[in-house]
Amino acid sequence: MPQPTPEEIQEAGRQLQRGGLLGAGSSKYADRIVEEAVAAGANEQDVAMQILSAAADYEPRPWAR
């Protein structure tokens, strides 16, 4: 299995960030990305931190707040 692309990590972070109190987002995609990366030989904590960093950097559109 290949390593996750930066776009996949960004998307996982976006979906994770959208979760919030309303539960509109999902951690399932982030979980899947981490599992695929571990299967490809990546460090689980490194990939999880990249996804969390992407979630922290995500800025929703002003009308979506």
C-alpha positions in Angstrom: 0.0 0.0 0.0 1.3 3.5 -0.8 1.8 6.2 1.7 -1.1 8.7 2.0 -0.7 11.8 -0.1 -0.7 15.3 1.4 -4.1 15.8 -0.2 -5.5 12.8 1.7 -4.1 14.0 4.9 -5.6 17.5 4.4 -9.0 16.0 3.6 -8.8 13.8 6.7 -8.0 16.8 8.8 -10.8 18.8 7.3 -13.3 16.0 8.0 -12.0 15.6 11.5 -12.3 19.4 12.2 -15.8 19.5 10.8 -16.9 17.0 13.5 -17.1 19.6 16.3 -20.1 19.6 18.5 -22.6 18.8 15.7 -20.9 15.6 14.6 -21.0 16.6 11.0 -17.5 15.5 10.3 -16.0 12.0 10.6 -13.0 10.4 12.1 -13.5 7.3 10.0 -11.6 8.7 7.0 -8.7 9.8 9.3 -8.7 6.3 10.9 -8.6 4.7 7.4 -5.7 6.9 6.4 -3.7 6.0 9.5 -4.4 2.3 9.0 -3.2 2.5 5.4 -0.1 4.4 6.3 0.8 1.9 9.0 0.3 -0.9 6.5 2.7 0.9 4.2 5.3 1.1 6.9 4.8 4.6 8.3 4.8 5.5 11.9 1.3 5.7 13.3 1.9 8.7 15.6 3.6 10.7 12.8 0.6 10.3 10.5 -1.9 11.0 13.2 0.0 14.2 14.1 0.0 15.3 10.5 -3.8 14.8 10.3 -4.2 16.7 13.6 -2.0 19.5 12.3 -4.1 19.7 9.1 -7.3 19.8 11.3 -5.8 22.7 13.3 -4.9 24.6 10.1 -8.3 24.1 8.5 -10.3 27.3 8.2 -14.0 26.9 7.4 -15.6 29.2 5.0 -17.1 32.2 6.8 -20.7 31.3 5.8 -20.2 27.8 7.2 -19.5 28.9 10.7 
